[in-house]
Amino acid sequence: MKIKYYLGIAIASLAFTGCSEDFLETEPTEFVSSRQIAEFSEKNPELQAANISGIYALMYNTETGGTTGHDDFGQKSYDIYGDLLSADMVLAGLTYGWYSGISQMQATIDYTDIENYRVWRYYYRIVFSANLVIEQLGGNDAVPETEEGQYFMGQAKALRAYGYFYLAQYFSEEYNPSEPILPLYTTTAVEAQPLSPTSEVYDVMVSDLQDAIELLDGYNRSAKQEINKEVAQGLLAYVYAAMGNYEEVETLTRDVIDNGGFSLMTAEEVARMRHDGPDTDPYGGGFNDVNTSGWMWGVDITLDQGLDLVSWWGQVDLFTYSYAWAGDPKSIDALLYDAIPADDVRKAQFVDAYSDGVLYPINKFYAPAREIGGQRNVTTDYLYMRVAEMYLLHAEAAAKTGNEAEARETLKTLLDERVDDSSYVDNLSGAALEAQIYLQTRIELWGEGKSYLAMKRNQATIVRGPNHLTNAGEAIPYNADRLTFEIPLSEIQNNPNITQQ
């Protein structure tokens, strides 16, 4: 079993840094090459499971963006980036300064800033690692002979699409099919590529996810960190929504809602309704357990992963030994908070814990012991996708395709678990209905990394509330340059096909 362990580590530590000298080596000594792993795989099919696990580990391990920063810990790092840029999350203190460049929208306009590199490197590591697995299984056009091989191929293709989707969201201002946005790699060929147009990048995403949905049909995953058919459908729904292809979004999300086997989180699961005592009573909230039925995709964080201060919980949760506790709290935008009705259970997610005006999300996200600064070694889980997103995307798609009755019904299904009376939705239509769905998306998914995606596809103009430390009251359009990352200096230096934009 040693070979399985070492190759899993090899995949997890792959670095994609453009066209540097190390990258140009066909078989760098510190990595195991695609050909070598393919040869090993013939003798030990279990290697593919280790390789896929290695990619999933990139999503929650620290320093996978190539830095030692305390904001470098995989997907949840960039969920915070997006939440801050969308203005729905507020960096309410600057004691330590993590995320200050993001919150002030300065890092995003300076291509030499490390934040741009970190995002770029992380998602391209996902892409490159997925490419290795796809090649080991026969290449882009292959369908593995075994059912197990098909499941590995489906996950690898979905992961490649996931990487490109977030790259496209973070590094392009809007969906413009003809605009060159990213180097496109579908093999591990070493030649540095020029920027491909948006349409080609999205074509790869769509093709990969369509293949993944077919290949993963019938797949019974062993853990929620793995992508199954429904997660692939959810990812494809997000891709189509970014493209404005809402007919496909409506179909995909309806299938997940009806056939995925997930249930909406109840009011009791969404928010803790009182502030005292440990989490041993029926008052709910926490968003800390991957086994929650409403979670479609997430990871069970255990002591084995070794997460502590450098983690999503270490940045956001008052009940973890965290920056949120020590002086850099993360709060909800005051205008968004004011838009939550008093009878909405989600209003109770946010508490002015110290009577200083900072609305901590302590009744949505918290370590179960609820001891201020208490969780030192993180065992609270990471959330990547839940079924509520499918309801909101379905309502959004139905509204934008003119199926307003379906949009209202779907939105009310969610709101019936959140408010005393959702009948006001019956009177909404047109732009008002679309605006309400967008608002509910922001409220429901606060802190989950989805507000940025919603801002982009709804072409929203954000207005920063009065509790932002900078740019308070300013209206900023979704396609403003400072809301989108720049291709980093390292890529410009190492890829001769790309120049400073």
C-alpha positions in Angstrom: 0.0 0.0 0.0 3.0 2.3 0.2 2.7 3.0 -3.6 -0.8 4.2 -3.1 0.2 6.6 -0.4 3.2 8.1 -2.2 1.3 8.7 -5.5 -1.6 10.3 -3.7 0.9 12.7 -2.1 2.5 13.3 -5.5 -0.8 14.4 -7.0 -1.7 16.5 -4.0 1.6 18.4 -4.3 1.5 19.2 -8.1 2.4 22.7 -8.9 1.2 24.6 -12.0 3.2 27.8 -12.4 2.9 28.7 -16.1 6.0 28.1 -18.2 8.9 28.2 -15.7 12.0 26.1 -16.2 10.8 23.5 -13.7 7.5 23.2 -15.5 9.1 22.8 -18.8 10.9 19.6 -17.6 9.0 16.6 -19.0 9.5 14.6 -15.9 10.6 16.7 -12.9 12.3 14.6 -10.3 10.1 15.8 -7.5 6.9 14.7 -9.2 5.6 11.4 -10.6 4.8 11.8 -14.2 1.5 10.9 -16.0 3.3 8.1 -17.8 4.8 6.7 -14.7 1.5 6.7 -12.8 -0.2 5.0 -15.8 2.4 2.3 -15.7 1.9 1.8 -11.9 -1.9 1.9 -12.4 -1.8 -1.2 -14.6 -0.5 -3.2 -11.7 -2.5 -1.5 -9.0 -5.9 0.0 -10.0 -6.3 1.4 -6.4 -3.9 4.1 -7.4 -6.7 6.1 -9.2 -8.6 6.3 -5.9 -5.5 7.8 -4.3 -5.0 10.2 -7.1 -8.6 11.5 -7.0 -8.3 11.8 -3.2 -5.2 13.9 -3.7 -7.1 16.4 -5.8 -9.9 16.6 -3.2 -7.2 17.2 -0.6 -6.1 20.3 -2.5 -9.5 21.8 -1.8 -9.0 21.9 2.0 -5.3 21.7 2.6 -3.3 24.8 3.5 -0.7 26.5 1.2 -2.3 25.0 -1.9 -2.3 28.5 -3.4 1.5 28.4 -3.2 2.0 30.7 -0.2 2.2 30.4 3.5 -0.4 33.1 4.1 -3.1 32.5 6.7 -5.7 33.1 3.9 -4.3 30.2 1.8 -6.4 27.1 2.6 -8.1 25.8 -0.5 -11.6 26.5 -1.8 -12.9 28.2 1.3 -10.1 30.8 1.1 -11.6 32.0 -2.2 -15.1 31.8 -0.9 -14.1 34.5 1.5 -12.5 36.5 -1.3 -15.7 36.4 -3.3 -17.9 37.2 -0.3 -15.8 40.2 0.5 -15.7 41.5 -3.1 -19.5 41.1 -3.4 -19.7 43.4 -0.3 -22.1 41.0 1.5 -19.4 40.1 3.9 -17.7 42.9 5.8 -14.1 42.9 7.2 -15.0 44.7 10.4 -11.5 45.0 11.9 -7.9 45.3 10.7 -5.9 44.1 13.7 -4.0 41.6 11.7 -4.8 42.7 8.2 -5.7 39.4 6.4 -8.0 40.2 3.5 -7.5 44.0 3.8 -6.3 44.2 0.2 -9.4 42.3 -0.9 -11.8 44.2 1.2 -10.4 47.5 0.0 -10.4 46.2 -3.6 -6.7 47.1 -4.0 -5.2 43.6 -4.6 -7.5 43.0 -7.6 -6.1 46.0 -9.5 -2.4 45.1 -8.9 -1.2 42.2 -10.9 1.9 42.0 -8.7 -0.2 41.4 -5.6 0.1 37.9 -4.2 -3.7 37.4 -4.0 -3.9 37.2 -7.8 -1.2 34.6 -7.9 -2.8 32.6 -5.1 -6.1 32.3 -6.8 -4.5 31.5 -10.2 -2.2 28.9 -8.8 -4.8 27.0 -6.8 -7.3 26.5 -9.5 -4.7 25.7 -12.1 -3.3 23.0 -9.7 -6.8 21.5 -9.7 -6.9 21.6 -13.5 -3.5 20.2 -14.0 -4.1 17.4 -11.5 -7.4 16.5 -13.1 -5.6 16.4 -16.5 -3.1 13.9 -15.2 -5.9 11.5 -14.0 -7.8 11.9 -17.3 -4.7 11.0 -19.2 -4.0 8.0 -17.0 -7.5 6.8 -17.8 -7.0 7.1 -21.6 -7.4 10.8 -22.4 -10.2 13.2 -23.1 -12.1 11.0 -25.5 -11.8 7.7 -23.6 -14.5 5.9 -21.8 -12.8 3.5 -19.3 -13.8 -0.1 -19.6 -14.5 -0.6 -15.9 -17.3 1.0 -14.0 -14.8 2.1 -11.4 -12.7 3.7 -14.0 -15.7 5.6 -15.4 -16.4 7.0 -11.9 -12.9 8.2 -11.6 -13.0 9.8 -15.0 -16.3 11.5 -14.2 -14.9 13.0 -11.1 -11.7 14.1 -12.8 -13.6 15.8 -15.6 -16.0 17.5 -13.1 -13.0 18.7 -11.1 -11.3 20.2 -14.2 -14.6 22.0 -15.0 -14.8 23.2 -11.5 -11.3 24.7 -11.7 -12.0 26.5 -15.0 -15.3 27.8 -13.8 -13.8 29.6 -10.8 -10.9 30.8 -12.9 -13.4 32.2 -15.4 -15.4 33.9 -12.7 -12.5 35.4 -10.9 -10.4 36.5 -13.9 -13.0 37.9 -16.3 -15.4 40.8 -15.7 -18.4 39.2 -17.4 -19.4 36.5 -19.9 -18.2 37.7 -23.3 -17.9 34.8 -25.7 -15.2 36.4 -27.9 -13.0 37.8 -25.1 -9.7 35.9 -24.5 -9.6 35.2 -20.8 -7.5 32.1 -19.8 -4.8 29.7 -21.1 -6.7 26.5 -21.8 -5.0 23.1 -20.9 -6.8 19.8 -21.5 -3.6 17.8 -21.4 -0.4 17.9 -19.4 1.6 19.1 -22.5 4.2 21.6 -21.3 3.9 24.3 -23.9 2.6 27.5 -22.5 -0.7 28.4 -24.1 -2.1 31.8 -25.1 -5.4 33.2 -23.8 -8.4 31.3 -25.2 -11.7 33.0 -25.8 -14.4 32.7 -23.2 -16.5 30.5 -25.5 -13.8 27.9 -25.8 -13.2 27.8 -22.1 -16.9 27.4 -21.4 -17.2 24.7 -24.1 -14.6 22.6 -22.2 -16.6 23.1 -18.9 -19.9 22.1 -20.5 -18.4 19.1 -22.3 -16.6 17.9 -19.2 -19.6 18.2 -17.0 -21.9 16.6 -19.5 -19.5 13.7 -19.6 -19.2 13.6 -15.8 -23.0 13.5 -15.4 -23.2 10.5 -17.7 -20.2 8.7 -16.2 -21.3 9.2 -12.6 -24.8 8.0 -13.2 -25.3 5.3 -10.5 -22.2 6.2 -8.6 -22.6 5.7 -4.8 -19.9 7.8 -3.3 -18.2 6.9 0.0 -18.0 10.4 1.3 -19.6 13.8 0.5 -16.2 15.3 -0.5 -16.5 13.2 -3.7 -18.4 14.6 -6.7 -21.4 12.5 -7.7 -23.9 13.0 -10.5 -26.0 15.6 -8.6 -22.9 17.7 -7.7 -21.9 17.6 -11.4 -25.4 18.7 -12.3 -25.1 21.5 -9.8 -21.8 22.6 -11.3 -23.2 22.5 -14.8 -26.1 24.6 -13.7 -23.8 27.3 -12.4 -21.8 27.2 -15.7 -25.0 27.5 -17.8 -26.3 30.3 -15.5 -23.0 32.3 -16.0 -23.6 31.9 -19.8 -27.2 33.0 -19.5 -28.5 29.6 -20.7 -31.3 29.5 -18.2 -33.4 26.9 -19.9 -30.7 24.3 -19.2 -30.4 25.6 -15.6 -34.1 25.1 -15.0 -33.9 21.5 -16.2 -30.8 20.5 -14.3 -31.8 22.1 -11.0 -35.3 20.5 -11.2 -33.8 17.1 -11.6 -31.5 17.6 -8.6 -34.4 18.9 -6.5 -36.8 16.0 -7.5 -34.4 13.1 -7.7 -31.2 14.0 -5.8 -32.4 12.7 -2.4 -31.5 16.0 -0.6 -33.8 18.0 1.6 -33.9 21.7 2.4 -32.4 22.6 5.7 -35.2 23.4 8.1 -35.5 26.6 10.2 -34.1 24.7 13.2 -31.1 23.6 11.1 -30.4 27.0 9.7 -30.2 29.2 12.8 -29.7 28.8 16.5 -32.5 30.6 18.2 -30.9 31.3 21.6 -27.4 32.3 22.6 -26.7 30.3 25.8 -25.5 26.8 26.4 -23.7 24.2 24.4 -24.9 22.7 21.2 -26.7 19.8 22.8 -30.2 21.3 22.7 -32.7 21.4 19.8 -31.9 25.0 18.8 -30.0 24.2 15.6 -27.6 26.1 13.4 -23.9 25.6 13.2 -23.4 24.7 9.5 -20.7 22.4 10.9 -21.7 18.9 9.9 -21.3 17.4 6.5 -23.9 14.8 7.2 -26.6 17.5 7.2 -29.2 16.3 4.6 -29.2 19.7 2.8 -25.5 19.5 2.1 -24.8 18.2 -1.4 -21.0 18.6 -1.4 -18.6 19.1 1.5 -15.8 17.5 3.5 -15.7 15.9 6.9 -12.9 17.8 8.7 -11.1 15.6 11.2 -8.0 16.0 13.4 -6.1 14.0 10.7 -6.3 17.0 8.4 -4.4 19.1 10.9 -6.4 22.3 10.4 -6.2 25.0 13.0 -6.0 28.8 12.9 -5.2 28.6 9.2 -8.6 27.6 8.0 -12.0 29.0 7.0 -13.2 28.5 10.6 -10.0 30.2 11.8 -11.0 33.3 9.8 -14.8 33.5 10.4 -15.9 31.7 13.6 -15.9 33.5 16.9 -16.0 30.1 18.7 -12.8 29.0 17.0 -9.3 30.2 17.9 -9.5 32.7 15.1 -8.9 36.0 13.6 -12.6 36.7 13.9 -12.2 36.4 17.7 -8.9 38.1 17.9 -9.6 41.4 16.0 -10.6 40.8 12.4 -14.3 39.9 12.6 -16.3 39.0 9.6 -19.8 40.6 9.6 -22.8 40.9 7.4 -23.3 44.0 5.3 -25.6 46.3 7.2 -27.9 47.0 4.2 -28.3 43.3 3.6 -29.0 42.7 7.3 -31.6 45.4 7.3 -33.3 43.8 4.3 -33.9 40.6 6.3 -37.5 40.7 7.7 -37.9 40.5 11.5 -39.8 37.2 11.2 -37.1 35.6 9.1 -35.2 32.9 11.0 -32.1 33.9 9.2 -32.1 37.3 11.0 -31.2 35.4 14.1 -28.0 34.1 12.5 -26.3 37.4 13.2 -25.7 38.8 16.6 -24.1 42.0 17.9 -22.1 39.9 20.4 -20.2 42.8 22.1 -22.7 45.6 21.6 -20.3 47.4 19.3 -22.3 47.2 16.1 -20.4 44.2 14.6 -23.0 41.5 13.6 -21.2 38.2 14.1 -22.6 35.2 12.3 -22.5 33.2 15.5 -25.9 31.5 15.1 -25.2 30.3 11.6 -21.6 29.1 11.8 -20.1 27.9 15.1 -18.0 25.3 16.7 -20.4 23.2 18.8 -18.9 23.9 22.2 -19.7 27.6 21.7 -16.7 28.7 23.7 -15.2 32.0 22.5 -11.9 31.2 20.8 -12.2 27.6 22.0 -11.8 25.4 19.0 -8.0 25.1 18.5 -7.9 22.0 16.3 -10.6 22.3 13.7 -13.1 19.4 13.4 -16.0 21.5 12.1 -16.8 20.6 8.5 -16.4 22.5 5.2 -19.5 23.2 3.0 -19.1 23.5 -0.8 -22.7 23.1 -2.1 -26.2 22.5 -0.8 -29.5 21.9 -2.2 -30.9 25.3 -1.3 -28.6 26.6 -4.1 -30.5 24.4 -6.6 -33.9 25.9 -5.4 -32.6 29.4 -5.8 -31.0 28.7 -9.1 -34.2 27.1 -10.3 -36.3 30.0 -9.2 -33.8 32.4 -10.9 -33.8 30.4 -14.1 -37.6 30.1 -14.2 -38.1 33.8 -13.7 -35.6 34.7 -16.4 -37.2 32.3 -18.9 -40.7 33.7 -18.3 -42.0 30.8 -16.2 -42.9 33.0 -13.3 -45.4 30.8 -11.6 -42.7 28.1 -11.3 -40.3 30.7 -10.0 -42.7 31.9 -7.3 -43.6 28.3 -6.2 -39.9 27.3 -6.0 -38.9 30.4 -4.0 -41.9 30.0 -1.7 -40.9 26.4 -1.0 -37.6 27.7 0.5 -39.1 30.7 2.2 -41.8 28.6 3.9 -38.9 27.2 6.0 -37.6 30.7 6.8 -40.5 33.2 7.3 -43.9 33.1 8.8 -45.7 34.1 5.7 -44.3 33.9 2.1 -47.5 34.9 0.4 -46.0 38.3 -0.6 -44.2 36.4 -3.3 -47.5 35.8 -5.1 -47.7 39.4 -6.0 -44.2 39.6 -7.6 -43.4 39.5 -11.3 -40.9 40.7 -13.8 -37.9 42.7 -12.4 -39.4 42.7 -8.9 -39.5 38.9 -8.8 -35.9 38.6 -10.2 -34.7 41.1 -7.6 -36.4 39.2 -4.8 -34.8 35.9 -5.9 -31.4 37.6 -6.0 -31.9 39.1 -2.5 -33.0 35.7 -1.1 -29.9 34.1 -2.7 -27.7 36.6 -0.9 -29.5 36.1 2.5 -29.7 32.3 2.3 -26.1 31.8 1.2 -24.3 34.4 3.2 -20.8 33.4 4.0 -20.9 30.3 1.7 -19.0 31.8 -1.2 -21.9 32.1 -3.6 -22.7 35.9 -3.5 -19.9 36.7 -5.9 -21.2 34.2 -8.5 -24.8 35.6 -8.1 -23.5 39.2 -8.5 -21.8 38.3 -11.7 -24.6 36.4 -13.4 -27.3 38.9 -12.3 -25.1 41.8 -13.5 -25.8 43.5 -10.2 -24.6 46.9 -9.0 -23.5 46.4 -5.4 -23.8 49.2 -2.8 -21.5 48.9 0.2 -23.3 49.4 3.5 -22.3 51.9 6.2 -20.4 49.3 8.3 -17.7 48.8 5.6 -14.4 50.2 6.7 -13.7 51.5 3.2 -15.9 52.6 0.2 -19.0 52.7 2.4 -22.1 53.9 0.4 -20.3 53.4 -2.9 -22.2 51.8 -5.8 -20.0 49.5 -7.8 -21.1 47.6 -11.0 -20.5 43.9 -11.2 -18.0 44.3 -14.1 -15.8 46.9 -12.4 -12.1 46.1 -12.8 -11.5 46.1 -9.1 -14.0 43.3 -8.6 -12.0 40.9 -10.8 -8.5 39.5 -10.3 -5.6 40.2 -12.6 -3.5 37.6 -14.4 -0.5 37.4 -12.0 3.0 38.6 -12.6 4.4 35.1 -12.4 2.3 34.0 -15.3 3.1 37.0 -17.4 6.8 36.5 -16.7 6.8 32.8 -17.5 4.3 32.6 -20.4 5.6 34.4 -23.5 2.1 34.3 -25.0 0.6 36.6 -22.3 1.4 40.3 -21.7 0.2 42.7 -19.0 -3.4 43.6 -19.8 
